[in-house]
Amino acid sequence: MHASTTECPGSIPAEIRRPIAARLRPVALSCTGPWPARMKRASGASVHAHEWEADIVGGDRRAQPVSILPRRPLRLLPFRLGLWLGRPKHVPCPVDELLAEGDSFGPLQVLHAPGHSPGHLAFAWPEREFAILGDAVATWPALSPGWNGFNLNARQHAGTLRRLAALEAKIVGVGHGEPITQGAEETLHTLASGLRVD
């Protein structure tokens, strides 16, 4: 699941922690490998995934490969190399329940947000003006519309980013880095308008 930081699962708010949505696609080192299985074992939480991602999380299908070719920012090269080498090893974790557009997940609305992957999800809490956008946006190592080269479909990603910007969330959790807590609406609109599809 994408919270403000997936490197520290204990920082996930209690309202969201009860069932834990697996991040769905083993892409980021902070959330691949044993993370969903360890969280499920440690907390007893159920694991949720989009239908397109469930067999990846469950270990029945490999995720799409990420190119090893260097792209900016170069600080991500170790992540590319690790994924290319299959490190860390993904530990299969059975999915307990599927999530889809329009579902509720605790107080959050589930949004299908394809582009990073076909089954990428985002979550919105309109009453709190809060959204979790996952890998659609990153703030580490720099603010970006996701990590360059890690989004599988650029056109879908651009459309998703415009849709997520229209949420007008004031606080935004991202897949990699710190949450956006100041000027989030303007930041997302700027990222969405500057995204080119080649």
TORSEVO-362664 format. One line per 10 residues: number of its first residue (from 1); their letters; for each residue x negated, y negated, z negated of N, C-alpha, C. Coordinates in nm, 3 decimals. Atoms other than C-alpha are relative to their C-alpha. Layout:
NUM = a = X Y Z X Y Z X Y Z; ...;
END
This chain:
1 = mhasttecpg = -0.083 0.116 0.000 0.000 0.000 0.000 -0.088 -0.123 0.000; 0.074 0.126 0.000 -0.110 -0.350 0.056 0.051 -0.086 -0.114; -0.027 0.101 0.101 -0.116 -0.566 -0.250 -0.107 -0.105 0.020; 0.099 0.105 -0.020 -0.335 -0.869 -0.301 -0.138 0.059 0.014; 0.128 -0.068 -0.020 -0.626 -0.633 -0.331 0.021 0.148 -0.017; -0.017 -0.144 0.008 -0.617 -0.266 -0.251 -0.118 0.067 -0.067; 0.115 -0.059 0.066 -0.958 -0.215 -0.407 0.028 0.028 -0.146; -0.029 -0.014 0.142 -0.801 -0.235 -0.753 0.148 0.031 -0.016; -0.141 -0.034 0.007 -0.470 -0.044 -0.756 0.067 -0.040 -0.130; -0.060 0.039 0.127 -0.416 -0.137 -1.121 0.054 -0.142 0.001;
11 = sipaeirrpi = -0.046 0.138 -0.005 -0.352 -0.497 -1.013 0.136 -0.012 0.067; -0.129 0.005 -0.066 -0.029 -0.404 -0.835 0.108 -0.030 -0.104; -0.105 0.035 0.098 0.271 -0.568 -1.010 0.089 0.120 -0.032; -0.081 -0.113 0.047 0.490 -0.331 -1.211 0.123 0.022 0.086; -0.122 -0.015 -0.080 0.796 -0.403 -0.993 -0.028 0.077 0.129; 0.036 -0.065 -0.126 0.609 -0.265 -0.694 -0.066 0.134 -0.026; 0.080 -0.118 0.029 0.404 0.004 -0.865 0.085 0.126 -0.013; -0.077 -0.120 0.034 0.691 0.239 -0.952 0.002 0.101 0.111; 0.051 -0.090 -0.100 0.711 0.407 -0.626 -0.113 -0.074 0.070; 0.113 0.063 -0.068 0.381 0.339 -0.453 0.009 0.034 0.147;
21 = aarlrpvals = -0.001 -0.025 -0.145 0.389 0.295 -0.078 -0.143 0.022 0.041; 0.135 -0.026 -0.049 0.084 0.458 0.065 -0.027 -0.100 0.111; 0.036 0.098 -0.101 -0.101 0.220 0.291 0.027 0.052 0.137; -0.052 -0.064 -0.119 0.005 0.458 0.556 -0.105 0.040 0.101; 0.095 -0.037 -0.104 -0.291 0.458 0.788 -0.140 -0.014 -0.057; 0.133 0.013 0.056 -0.640 0.541 0.668 -0.090 -0.084 0.090; 0.078 0.092 -0.082 -0.811 0.237 0.815 -0.104 -0.070 -0.085; 0.093 0.077 0.082 -0.970 0.034 0.536 -0.064 0.090 -0.105; 0.069 -0.086 0.096 -1.233 0.196 0.318 0.057 -0.012 -0.140; -0.054 0.019 0.134 -1.069 0.048 0.010 0.126 0.082 -0.023;
31 = ctgpwparmk = -0.127 -0.069 0.016 -0.757 0.250 0.076 0.005 0.131 0.076; 0.000 -0.128 -0.068 -0.864 0.558 0.267 -0.046 0.107 -0.096; 0.052 -0.107 0.082 -0.989 0.883 0.147 0.099 0.043 -0.105; -0.081 -0.058 0.106 -0.853 0.988 -0.186 0.100 -0.096 -0.064; -0.080 0.097 0.074 -0.667 0.667 -0.283 0.146 0.038 -0.019; -0.141 -0.034 0.026 -0.300 0.765 -0.220 0.016 0.124 -0.087; -0.012 -0.123 0.080 -0.354 1.115 -0.362 -0.037 -0.025 -0.146; 0.039 0.030 0.139 -0.536 0.981 -0.670 0.108 -0.080 -0.072; -0.105 0.079 0.064 -0.266 0.722 -0.737 0.121 0.086 -0.033; -0.115 -0.087 0.025 0.005 0.983 -0.703 -0.027 0.092 -0.118;
41 = rasgasvhah = 0.036 -0.091 0.110 -0.178 1.224 -0.934 -0.008 -0.074 -0.133; 0.020 0.075 0.125 -0.265 0.955 -1.192 0.129 -0.058 -0.056; -0.119 0.071 0.049 0.073 0.783 -1.209 0.129 0.080 0.014; -0.124 -0.073 -0.025 0.324 1.041 -1.090 0.091 -0.072 0.097; -0.081 0.079 -0.092 0.447 0.782 -0.840 0.031 0.078 0.126; -0.031 -0.059 -0.130 0.619 0.883 -0.522 -0.073 -0.080 0.109; 0.070 0.062 -0.111 0.450 0.806 -0.192 0.097 -0.019 0.115; -0.090 0.035 -0.108 0.639 0.631 0.085 -0.081 -0.039 0.122; 0.070 0.035 -0.123 0.543 0.585 0.450 0.101 -0.020 0.112; -0.078 0.010 -0.122 0.681 0.482 0.786 -0.005 0.135 0.070;
51 = eweadivggd = -0.007 -0.129 -0.068 0.788 0.781 0.995 -0.121 0.025 0.090; 0.110 -0.018 -0.092 0.509 0.720 1.247 -0.131 0.032 -0.073; 0.123 -0.016 0.076 0.244 0.729 0.972 0.002 0.120 -0.095; -0.013 -0.102 0.105 0.375 1.006 0.746 -0.089 0.121 0.022; 0.083 -0.119 -0.023 0.192 1.292 0.915 -0.149 -0.032 -0.012; 0.139 0.039 0.024 -0.135 1.095 0.898 -0.030 0.003 -0.149; 0.018 0.001 0.145 -0.095 1.034 0.525 0.002 0.143 -0.053; -0.011 -0.139 0.045 0.007 1.399 0.481 -0.112 0.091 0.048; 0.114 -0.079 -0.046 -0.304 1.519 0.664 0.027 0.089 0.120; -0.033 -0.085 -0.115 -0.127 1.679 0.962 -0.048 -0.057 0.133;
61 = rraqpvsilp = 0.048 0.064 -0.123 -0.263 1.431 1.219 -0.105 -0.102 -0.037; 0.105 0.101 0.022 -0.574 1.217 1.244 0.049 -0.136 0.049; -0.028 0.137 -0.045 -0.544 0.840 1.273 -0.076 -0.027 0.129; 0.068 0.039 -0.123 -0.641 0.676 1.601 -0.139 -0.050 -0.034; 0.136 0.047 0.027 -1.012 0.613 1.622 -0.013 -0.150 0.023; 0.035 0.140 -0.016 -1.152 0.264 1.588 -0.133 -0.003 0.074; 0.123 0.009 -0.078 -1.420 0.164 1.837 -0.118 -0.035 -0.090; 0.121 0.029 0.075 -1.772 0.161 1.701 -0.072 -0.123 0.056; 0.065 0.116 -0.061 -1.867 -0.125 1.935 0.007 -0.120 -0.094; 0.001 0.113 0.093 -1.972 -0.427 1.731 0.088 -0.114 0.049;
71 = rrplrllpfr = -0.083 0.118 -0.024 -1.723 -0.712 1.714 -0.015 -0.089 -0.121; 0.006 0.094 0.112 -1.721 -1.020 1.501 0.120 0.017 -0.088; 0.123 0.029 0.072 -1.736 -1.049 1.213 -0.085 0.127 -0.016; 0.091 -0.113 0.008 -2.040 -0.826 1.200 -0.002 0.066 -0.138; -0.007 -0.060 0.134 -1.985 -0.772 0.826 0.091 0.122 -0.003; -0.090 -0.115 -0.005 -1.722 -0.519 0.932 -0.063 0.122 0.067; 0.065 -0.112 -0.067 -1.970 -0.299 1.117 -0.010 0.124 -0.089; 0.002 -0.121 0.085 -2.016 -0.066 0.815 0.136 0.070 -0.008; -0.134 -0.060 0.003 -1.637 -0.015 0.808 0.023 0.079 0.129; -0.015 -0.068 -0.129 -1.636 0.072 1.180 -0.080 0.130 0.003;
81 = lglwlgrpkh = 0.087 -0.117 0.001 -1.927 0.310 1.138 0.057 0.108 -0.091; -0.059 -0.097 0.093 -1.767 0.475 0.836 0.122 0.069 0.058; -0.118 -0.060 -0.060 -1.438 0.527 1.017 -0.038 0.092 0.115; 0.044 -0.080 -0.113 -1.616 0.656 1.325 -0.057 0.133 -0.047; 0.059 -0.122 0.057 -1.801 0.908 1.107 0.098 0.078 -0.088; -0.099 -0.067 0.084 -1.483 1.000 0.919 -0.028 -0.012 -0.148; 0.032 0.025 0.141 -1.599 0.849 0.589 0.071 -0.123 -0.049; -0.011 -0.115 0.087 -1.461 0.842 0.335 0.102 0.099 0.055; -0.091 -0.106 -0.046 -1.283 1.169 0.394 0.140 -0.026 -0.053; -0.139 0.017 0.040 -0.907 1.135 0.391 0.047 0.125 -0.074;
91 = vpcpvdella = -0.058 -0.110 0.077 -0.744 1.351 0.124 0.150 -0.001 0.027; -0.143 -0.003 -0.031 -0.398 1.459 0.243 0.085 -0.024 -0.124; -0.092 0.031 0.109 -0.113 1.331 0.031 0.141 0.011 0.055; -0.136 -0.014 -0.051 0.242 1.452 0.090 0.082 -0.127 -0.019; -0.088 0.116 0.005 0.486 1.173 0.167 0.134 0.044 -0.056; -0.126 -0.036 0.065 0.793 1.182 -0.056 0.122 -0.059 0.069; -0.115 0.067 -0.061 1.012 0.939 0.132 -0.047 -0.092 0.110; 0.031 0.088 -0.112 1.014 0.752 0.460 0.059 -0.138 -0.023; -0.049 0.138 0.005 1.052 0.374 0.482 0.015 -0.050 0.143; -0.024 0.057 -0.131 1.191 0.183 0.779 0.054 -0.141 -0.014;
101 = egdsfgplqv = -0.055 0.135 -0.005 1.297 -0.166 0.880 0.138 -0.003 -0.065; -0.130 0.017 0.066 1.585 -0.283 0.660 0.015 0.072 -0.132; -0.006 -0.068 0.129 1.516 -0.050 0.368 -0.040 -0.097 -0.111; 0.046 0.072 0.118 1.466 -0.183 0.017 -0.101 0.086 -0.071; 0.105 -0.068 0.074 1.162 -0.095 -0.186 -0.015 -0.078 -0.130; -0.010 0.084 0.119 1.228 -0.214 -0.539 0.066 -0.131 0.041; -0.058 0.128 -0.039 1.295 -0.586 -0.497 -0.042 -0.045 0.141; 0.055 0.040 -0.129 1.117 -0.592 -0.161 0.083 0.051 0.117; -0.060 -0.041 -0.126 1.266 -0.582 0.188 -0.111 0.059 0.087; 0.098 -0.065 -0.086 1.084 -0.345 0.422 0.012 -0.056 0.141;
111 = lhapghspgh = 0.006 0.053 -0.136 0.976 -0.492 0.756 -0.093 0.087 0.083; 0.088 -0.072 -0.092 0.845 -0.286 1.044 -0.087 -0.106 0.067; 0.095 0.102 -0.047 0.532 -0.478 1.149 -0.107 0.064 0.088; 0.097 -0.071 -0.084 0.367 -0.290 1.438 -0.107 -0.093 0.058; 0.112 0.074 -0.059 0.041 -0.397 1.595 -0.130 0.052 -0.056; 0.117 -0.062 0.063 -0.221 -0.295 1.346 0.005 0.149 0.030; -0.029 -0.138 -0.039 -0.072 0.050 1.394 0.149 0.004 0.032; -0.143 -0.006 -0.033 0.266 0.162 1.532 0.093 0.007 -0.121; -0.084 -0.014 0.119 0.394 0.234 1.180 -0.036 -0.095 -0.113; 0.039 0.095 0.104 0.246 -0.063 0.995 0.125 -0.067 -0.058;
121 = lafawperef = -0.112 0.063 0.069 0.484 -0.210 0.736 -0.046 -0.126 -0.073; 0.019 0.117 0.085 0.513 -0.544 0.561 0.120 -0.003 -0.094; -0.106 0.006 0.101 0.728 -0.634 0.260 0.028 -0.145 -0.035; -0.038 0.137 0.034 0.920 -0.951 0.175 0.088 0.000 -0.124; -0.083 0.025 0.118 1.071 -1.077 -0.150 0.047 -0.144 0.013; -0.043 0.137 -0.031 1.267 -1.381 -0.027 0.030 -0.087 -0.121; -0.034 0.080 0.119 1.391 -1.490 -0.370 -0.124 -0.057 -0.069; 0.126 0.046 0.061 1.030 -1.527 -0.487 -0.092 -0.067 0.102; 0.080 0.057 -0.109 0.904 -1.660 -0.150 -0.136 0.069 0.008; 0.118 -0.083 0.007 0.654 -1.375 -0.154 0.005 0.106 0.109;
131 = ailgdavatw = 0.006 -0.107 -0.100 0.539 -1.133 0.116 -0.133 0.073 -0.012; 0.120 -0.082 -0.009 0.289 -0.850 0.143 -0.014 0.036 0.147; 0.014 -0.016 -0.144 0.157 -0.849 0.499 -0.098 0.109 0.040; 0.091 -0.108 -0.032 -0.100 -0.574 0.475 -0.108 -0.043 0.097; 0.110 0.026 -0.092 -0.350 -0.556 0.759 0.036 -0.097 0.111; -0.034 0.103 -0.099 -0.161 -0.813 0.969 -0.084 -0.125 -0.021; 0.081 0.118 0.035 -0.370 -1.079 0.789 -0.109 0.045 -0.097; 0.109 -0.026 0.094 -0.706 -1.067 0.612 -0.057 -0.134 -0.046; 0.071 0.120 0.050 -0.881 -1.323 0.394 -0.146 0.032 -0.028; 0.140 -0.039 0.017 -1.207 -1.126 0.366 -0.047 0.071 0.124;
141 = palspgwngf = 0.100 0.093 0.050 -1.469 -1.172 0.494 0.032 -0.145 0.033; -0.046 0.135 -0.032 -1.288 -1.473 0.642 0.148 0.010 0.034; -0.141 0.003 -0.037 -0.929 -1.578 0.705 0.013 0.038 0.147; -0.018 -0.044 -0.138 -0.812 -1.397 1.018 0.133 0.072 0.015; -0.122 -0.078 -0.026 -0.509 -1.239 1.185 -0.033 0.149 0.008; 0.045 -0.138 0.004 -0.626 -0.897 1.078 -0.145 0.007 0.044; 0.140 -0.018 -0.039 -0.968 -0.755 1.148 -0.008 0.025 0.149; 0.019 -0.012 -0.143 -1.076 -0.796 1.508 -0.041 0.143 0.035; 0.032 -0.136 -0.042 -1.077 -0.457 1.678 0.068 0.109 -0.080; -0.069 -0.100 0.081 -0.875 -0.283 1.405 0.150 0.002 0.028;
151 = nlnarqhagt = -0.141 0.002 -0.038 -0.536 -0.379 1.550 0.015 0.079 0.130; -0.008 -0.091 -0.113 -0.429 -0.106 1.793 0.075 -0.058 0.119; -0.078 0.057 -0.110 -0.183 -0.314 2.000 0.007 -0.151 -0.020; 0.011 0.145 0.017 -0.264 -0.684 2.043 0.133 -0.071 0.024; -0.130 0.066 -0.028 0.075 -0.779 2.194 0.097 0.020 -0.116; -0.089 -0.025 0.114 0.271 -0.611 1.916 -0.047 -0.079 -0.122; 0.054 0.071 0.116 0.039 -0.765 1.657 0.034 -0.149 0.007; -0.032 0.142 -0.016 0.092 -1.116 1.798 0.148 -0.026 -0.030; -0.143 0.015 0.028 0.471 -1.070 1.790 0.031 0.018 -0.148; -0.019 -0.024 0.144 0.457 -0.931 1.437 -0.047 -0.120 -0.081;
161 = lrrlaaleak = 0.052 0.114 0.075 0.244 -1.221 1.317 0.093 -0.120 0.010; -0.097 0.110 -0.013 0.491 -1.476 1.458 0.123 0.027 -0.088; -0.116 -0.036 0.083 0.776 -1.290 1.287 -0.030 -0.016 -0.149; 0.036 0.012 0.141 0.591 -1.275 0.955 -0.020 -0.145 -0.041; 0.014 0.143 0.029 0.505 -1.646 0.974 0.136 -0.064 -0.021; -0.136 0.056 0.013 0.877 -1.720 1.014 0.064 0.030 -0.135; -0.052 -0.027 0.134 0.935 -1.573 0.667 -0.016 -0.120 -0.092; 0.030 0.120 0.080 0.792 -1.900 0.526 -0.034 0.035 -0.145; 0.040 -0.040 0.135 0.646 -1.716 0.227 -0.103 -0.098 -0.054; 0.093 0.091 0.065 0.462 -1.937 -0.019 -0.119 0.074 -0.063;
171 = ivgvghgepi = 0.108 -0.085 0.052 0.254 -1.649 -0.163 -0.006 0.123 0.089; 0.015 -0.109 -0.095 0.112 -1.385 0.070 -0.110 0.094 -0.047; 0.099 -0.103 0.026 -0.062 -1.062 -0.022 -0.051 0.055 0.132; 0.062 -0.046 -0.124 -0.303 -0.934 0.242 -0.068 0.135 -0.024; 0.064 -0.131 0.012 -0.471 -0.602 0.313 -0.142 -0.005 -0.049; 0.141 0.012 0.036 -0.826 -0.725 0.264 -0.027 -0.142 -0.044; 0.033 0.132 0.052 -0.919 -1.015 0.042 0.101 -0.047 -0.103; -0.087 0.061 0.100 -0.749 -1.247 -0.200 0.132 -0.045 0.061; -0.127 0.048 -0.053 -0.384 -1.347 -0.165 -0.010 -0.147 0.040; -0.009 0.141 -0.040 -0.296 -1.675 0.002 0.105 -0.063 -0.090;
181 = tqgaeetlht = -0.091 0.061 0.098 -0.142 -1.889 -0.273 0.019 -0.149 0.021; -0.013 0.143 -0.029 -0.187 -2.240 -0.134 0.019 -0.017 0.151; -0.021 0.028 -0.141 -0.040 -2.353 0.198 0.022 0.124 0.086; -0.016 -0.126 -0.073 0.059 -2.000 0.300 0.084 -0.016 0.127; -0.085 0.015 -0.118 0.336 -2.110 0.537 -0.078 -0.058 0.117; 0.078 0.066 -0.106 0.111 -2.343 0.736 -0.112 0.092 0.050; 0.109 -0.091 -0.037 -0.175 -2.091 0.730 0.050 0.108 0.095; -0.052 -0.108 -0.085 0.041 -1.815 0.879 0.043 -0.052 0.137; -0.041 0.057 -0.129 0.187 -2.041 1.147 -0.124 -0.032 0.085; 0.124 0.030 -0.072 -0.166 -2.154 1.242 -0.062 0.129 0.055;
191 = lasglrvd = 0.054 -0.128 -0.047 -0.288 -1.792 1.263 0.084 0.054 0.116; -0.088 -0.053 -0.103 0.016 -1.689 1.469 -0.010 -0.078 0.131; 0.007 0.081 -0.122 -0.010 -1.979 1.713 -0.136 0.010 0.068; 0.133 -0.010 -0.059 -0.382 -1.927 1.764 -0.038 0.137 0.051; 0.031 -0.137 -0.041 -0.362 -1.555 1.840 0.019 0.014 0.150; -0.005 -0.021 -0.145 -0.446 -1.487 2.203 0.009 0.148 0.030; -0.011 -0.138 -0.046 -0.347 -1.169 2.378 -0.068 0.007 0.136; 0.075 -0.012 -0.126 -0.600 -1.078 2.647 0.054 0.111 0.086;
END
